[in-house]
Amino acid sequence: AFKDMALSLLPHLMTLSLKQLKEDREVMILAATSGDTGKAALEGFKDVEGTCIKVFYPLDGVSAIQQQQMVSQEGKNVKVVGIHGNFDDAQSAVKVAFGDKMLKEVSDQHHVFLSSANSINVGRLIPQIVYYFHSYFELVRNKEIEMGDQVNFCVPSGNFGNCLAGWFAKNMGLPVNKFITASNKNNILTDFFTTGKYDANREFFKTNAPAMDILVSSNLERLVWYMSGKDGDKVKEYMEKLKADGIYEVDDETFAHIQDQFKAGYLNEEEVLKTIKDCYEDNGYVLDTHTACGYGVLKQYQKETGDQTKTILLSTASPYKFPESVYKALFNEELDVYDAIEKLNEKTGVAVPKPLVGIKDREVLHKTHIDKTEIINFIKSEMEGL
Ligand SMILES: *Cc1c(COP(=O)(O)O)cnc(C)c1O
């Protein structure tokens, strides 16, 4: 997934800054994951000196491959915990942990402090900015555009960290016309970008694009802050409303700034499958379920607006992380996860990524399951064990 790149850099940025700050406490990384952050963070932080990492994933909320990748993770300093709850529950518990007084005391006693591998950590967003410049320069190199031409970016989004990194790239000088945000059936971002209302009072769906099954999108708060003219008081008010009532609406001026730069759309699950098939037939390219949301939304957008601007679609994961859905989409047959990998490879010729080869036989090393209400206490006991 795109996170693997950013999270291979973050541990190095972090250890370097700890050294420069002469920080001698251990850092405990907390990560809530809808599937891909977990593996990427585990791989990045495993056996990195002075760090340990705890990953919380929703049992029943990640794909079989994502789960197997995480529970078979090796490394002396890693722990992976399944929670009864969804991704939002895991992410909000992790956010609470950062402000918890009791945890602060315990962490001081045990000479440790907390940090995050989620995109609430700006160390995740910074490396992601590079994707946008890189893809733009690729188009220039291939003579698809000339240096200085504007492009659109279409970004499958959940926590909005990828898309926000693109917006940072724009502010660093990259010529961008529009950002098109794509969602699945959990279409809270689509509604926000079309109405200015963020309404989390809605059903949470488990979909075939689980990394985007999110109702509380962390980085949107950052975007709203910029779009409101960096009005911290106003954004605080919105976030308090969100917490109390599950809903807020930005003022007209802020919304006008947002609409100027951002468009949005979503695909339901059947549309995701149909899009994977259509794209394969048209281009011979195998999309994963998340990237399919982007592909489908981009087609809708181009049809509705007639916008001819060259558009870069960010591919967010390998189709082999969601092989059952992709196989079903292409060949209309339900297969067990590992059969789906094998057959998908056989029939499409797309290579299986190296880290997934032999994954079936890897030993399960992490079997801890807890309730979402036990996360804070779990972190406390982990600190006490240091
Ligand atoms: C994380 C993820 C997304 C969403 O990215 P955000 O930065 O959270 O918006 C989309 N697709 C895949 C495959 C992901 O792993």
The ligand as a Gaussian input file, in Angstrom:
#p B3LYP/6-31G(d) Opt

LIG

0 1
 C       -5.031000       4.052000       3.954000
 C       -5.617000       3.698000       2.650000
 C       -6.455000       4.592000       1.955000
 C       -6.882000       5.917000       2.524000
 O       -5.815000       6.815000       2.709000
 P       -5.961000       8.052000       3.702000
 O       -4.643000       8.702000       3.728000
 O       -6.354000       7.477000       5.037000
 O       -7.046000       8.911000       3.156000
 C       -6.918000       4.221000       0.709000
 N       -6.597000       3.023000       0.161000
 C       -5.802000       2.144000       0.800000
 C       -5.502000       0.849000       0.142000
 C       -5.288000       2.441000       2.064000
 O       -4.499000       1.552000       2.684000

